[in-house]
Amino acid sequence: MKAVVLLIALLSLSGCSTIKGWFSKDKTGPQPAKLVEFHATKKFVERWHRKVGSTDGHVLQPALTADAVYGVSAKGEITKIDRKTGREVWHVKSKMPVSAGVGAGDGLLLIASNKGEVQAFGEDGKFRWKQFVSSEVLSTPEVADGLVIVRSGDGRITALSEADGKQRWFYDHTLPSLIVRSHAGVTAYRGLAYVGYAGGKLIAIRLSDGSEVWENTVSEPRGNNELERISDITSNPMVSDNEVCAIAFQGRLACYDTDQGSPLWTREIASDKGLSVLRKNIYLTDSAGKVMALDKDSGSTVWKNEDLLLRDVSMPFAKSDVVVVGDFEGYLHGLSTSDGHLVARIRLDGSTSNVAPVEMDDGMLLETQDGVVYSLSIQ
């Protein structure tokens, strides 16, 4: 049963090669929605792109600093890119296969491996330190309050010193026997780290000492068998103002007060992609591929778009008046923040765009699974 669950989890959370095979023409069952024609009122404009190396199926994200972008390949090659021009500044080999990264903050660049090794480099490309945590690392290390916060596959949260990598504290949480293998990390905000766990648990941890501040249940396991009862939180919690929200893989979206963990509202929506927020709305992609906008204060539906069903749609990125999502064929789709209708589309290198872009210079930055970093604007 465990092997079956892990297989299902990988099919649910993996990139384009799995999804394309799963929905190929010689298969029966549901098929991805065909792209609809629409009147484009905006367009994506490529400012530059730079190949940094294949991700080999890992979810690797570029890091952004004041003057540069940093990308990493699964082989452990780190590339510094000028954020204005896309020109390569330097390229170093870490000599470590990479399964997570790049984390950045306070002059450090962090990468990690599936053997639990964490390496730190300076923004000059010079090696600083390395440390081992308890198991494989699949999520980007987080830098906050003088610490490097690392989540490992066994559920442990380890805080390392920025200065030398020495362990400052760790937080351990008991996991169910069957879990979804995911790339969920931690979200650090105002002295706390918010973590979503298997079994639908959302926990706030104090960064100063690793103590638990509060715990809440986003989604209770339910169903007739163990597969149906999986209710893991497989994405990072979203924090905005005094509200923290998390969504379960097969369950519910719930929001809480950040300090006390007091419940604010819940919705019966399932997703493995995660949440983003812009002004008064929360944006998400549900398990079927519907892109939705919800009112941040109440959870009520503002709009939903069903044009991209079963296309392995990424977590949305919202900026100005456009919401951007990627899909398994390497397309980026722009939707109107007002009502969700399609306004723009572009195809990049053809590999999966399953990680939401990050904001950069009045535009966005993202990395495809083939390891190409793109700087784009919307006009």
N, C-alpha and C positions, 0 to 999 in steps of 0.2 A: 504493500500500500504506500509506503514512504516513497519508493521509486516512482510510482504512478503520480503521486502528488508533486514530486519535484519535476517530473516531465510536464505535467499540466502547467505548473508555475512557470517553467521556462518558455513554454509556448505562449503563455499569457504575457510575459514580461520581456521577451527577447526582441531582436531586431528583424530586419527585412528578410533575411534568408529563410528563417523559420516561417514567417507569415506568408511569404510568397509560395513556399512549398505547401503549406497547409491549405491555402486557398487556390491552388493551381487548377487549371481547366479540367484535369482528369480526376478531380476530387468531386464528391457529392457534398451536399449541404450548403449552408449559407456562403455567399460570395461577397467580396468587398464591393461597395457601391462604385459604379462607374462615375467618372468625373462629369459633372454637369456643365453645360455652357452657361455663361453669364456675361453681363455687361460690366467690364472692368472700369471702375472709376478711379482706381489707384494702381500703382505699379511698384514692384520691388526693383531696386537698383543695386547692382553689385558694386561696392566700392573697391574691394580687393578680395582675393582668396589665397590661401597658402596651405600646401600639403604638409602635414606634420607626421603622418604615418598611420597605418590601420589601427583601429581599436580592437580588432579580433573579437568582436561581439560584446566587449565591455562598454559600459556607459562612462565615457571619458569626456570631461568638460574643460574647455579653455578657461584660464583665469585671466582676470583683467586688473591692471594696476594703472597708476596715473599716466604712464607713458608707453605701456607695452601690453601685449597679449602673450600668454604662455600656453602652449599646447604640448601634449605628450602622446606618444604612441604606445601600443601595448608592449613593444619591445623595450620601452624605457628611455626613448630618446626625447629629450625636452628641447623645444624650440622657442626662442624669444623672438617676437614679431613686433615691429614698430606699429602702433595702433592706428596711425594716420595713413601710412603708405602701404602696409602689408609686407614691407621689406624684412628679410631675416636678419636679426642682429647677432645672435649666436645660436649654437646647436651643441648640446652636450649629451653624452651617453651615460645613463645611470648604472648600466650593467645589471639591471633588475627588471624582470618582466613586471609590467604594471597592470593592475586591475582597478585602480581608483586614482583620481586626480584630475586636474591640478587644483590643489587648495592653495590659497594665497592670502597673506596678511602680514603686516608689520615687517615687511622686507623678506619674508620667507616664502618659498615655494615647496609644496608638500605633494608627494606621490606615495602610493602604497601598493603592496603585492597580495596575491592570493595565499601567500605563506605568512601573512601578518607582519611583514617588514614595512616600516615607514621610514622614508628618507626625506631629509630637508636640505634645500639648496638656497643660496642667496639669489637675489635678483641679478647678480653678476654671473650666475651659473656655477659658482663655487660650492662644492659640497660642504655642508655644515655638520650634520649628524645623522645617525640612524638609530632606530629603536624597534623592538618587536612587541606586538600586542598578541592577544591570546589566540586569534584565528584569522582567517582570510578577511581582507578589507575590500568591500565592493562599493563603498560610498566615499565621496570626496571629504578629506579631513577639513575640519572647520577651525579657523583661528579666531580666538576671542579671549579677552581679559588676560593676555600673557600666556595663554594655553593653546595647545593643539589638541582638539577634541576628535577622537577617532572611534568610530563604531565598527565593531568586528562582527563576523557572521554568526557568532555564538550569542549575540545580544549584548555583549559587554561594551560599556562606554569607558574609554581610557583617556585620561587627561595627561598630556605630556608637557613638560616645560618648553616654551619657545626657545629658550637660550641653549639648552643642551640635550633636550629630548628625554630627560629623566622623568619617570612616572611620578605624578603628583597625587593622583587618586584614581580609583576606578569604581564604576557602578555596575553591579551584576543584577540581572533580572531573569527569573526562571521562565523558560520558553516551553510551549506545548510540544508534544512529541512530533507533531506534523506541522510544518510551517512552510510558507512561501519564501523561496530564495529571492531576495530583492536587493535593490540598490538604495534603500532608504537610509538616510543619515540622520543628522541632528540639525535643529535650528536654534542658534544662539541669539538671545535677545534680552537686553537689560539685566544681565547677571544670571540668567537662567538658560538651561538647555532643554528644549522640548523634543521628546522622542516618541515616535509611534512604534508600538510593538505588535508581535503576534498575539492573537486572541483579542484584538481590538482595543488594547490599552494605550492611553496617552499619558505620559509621565513628564513632570517638570522636575529638573535636577538643578541644584544650586551649583554654579560654576566655581565658587570659592572653595568648596570642600567635597563636592560630589554627593551631598545628602539629598534625599528625596523630599521635595516640597509638597507635591500632591500627585494623586493618580486618579484617573477617571476611565470609564469604559465607554468608548465610542460606539462599539458594536458588539453585541453578545453573539457567540456562536449559536447557529441554529441550522436545522436540517436533519435528514434521516440517516446520513452517513458522514464519515469523517471528512470527506472531500467537500460536501455541502456545508459543513460546519466551520470551514476555514473563514476567519473574519480578520485576517491580518491587515495592519496598516503598512502599506508597501511604498509610501512616499513620505517626503519630509512634511512635517506640520507647517502650516502657513500662519505667520504672525503679522498682525496689522493693528497699530494703536494698542488698545488693551484687550485685544481679542486673539485667541489662538484656535485654529480650526484644523481638523484632521479627517481623512476619509478612508474607509476600509475597503479592502479588495472585493469582498462580497458582503456589503453591509450598508453602512450608514455614514453620513457626513454630520459632524457635530462641532459646535463652537463653544468655547469656554472663556471665562475671565482669566487673563494671563497670570495674575498674582495669586488668586485663591482657588482657581479651578472651578468656579461656580458655573453651572450649565447656563448657556444663553439660548440656544435653539438646536434642533436636529432636523435632518431630512433623510428619507429613505432613498439614497443614491449610492451606487457602488462604483469605485474606480481604483485603478492601480497607478494612475498617472500623476496625481497631485493637483494642487490648487495654486492659483495666482490671484492677485487682487489689484484693482485699480480704482481709486476713488471709492464709490459707493457699491461696487459690484465685486463678487467673487466669480472667477471663471474656472471652468473645469471641463474635462472630457470624461464621459461616463464609460462603463465597461463595453457598451455597444458601439461607441464612437460618436455619440451625440456631443456636440459642443454646446455648453450651457452658460448662461449668465444668471447669477442669483443675487438677490438683494443682501448686502453684507449684514444688515441689522436684523433681518427676519428669516432669511433663507428662502424666501418666496422666489419663484421663477420669473425672471425678467424676459428672457427669450431662450430659445433652443434652436439649433440647426442640425438637421438630420441628413445633410448632403454627403457626409463622409463616413457613413456607417461601415464598420468592420475594416477600416483602412489603417488600423493600428495608429490612431491619431495621438499625437504627443500632448503633454500638458500645455495649456495655452500660455502665451506671452501677450500681455496687454500693454499698449502704449498709445497715448493720445486717443485717436478715434478708431483704432484698428486692433483686433485680436488676431494673433498669428499662431497657427498650429502646423506641424509637419506630419508626414505620413510615410507608410512603408515603401513607397515608390520614389521617395526623395523630393516630393513636392512640398512647397510651403504655400499655405492658404491664408489669405487675409480676409477677416470677417469684420463687418461693421460693429462697433461697440454698442450702437444704438438699438439695433434689431437683429444682428447676427447674419445678415445676408452677405454673400460673397462679394468682395470688392477687388481682390487681386490674387494672382497665382504666379509662381515661378517654380521651375524644376532646377535643382542644383546638380550634384554629380550622379544622381540616380540611386544612391544608397540611402538607407533609412535616416530620417530626421526625427529621432524619437526623444530628443531632449529639448526642452523649451529654450529658446534663445535668451540671452541676457542683454540688458540695455547697454548701449555704447554710443556716445557721440551722436545724439539725435537719431539713432538707428538701433541696430541689433547685431549681436555676435553669436554664432553657433558653430558646432562641429558635427559633421556627418559621421556615420559609422565607418566610412572609408578613410576617415582621418583628414578631411579637408576642412579648414577653418574659414568661414565666410564672414565678411563685414558687409552688412546690407543697410540700406535705408528704404523708406517707403515714401513715395511722392505721389 
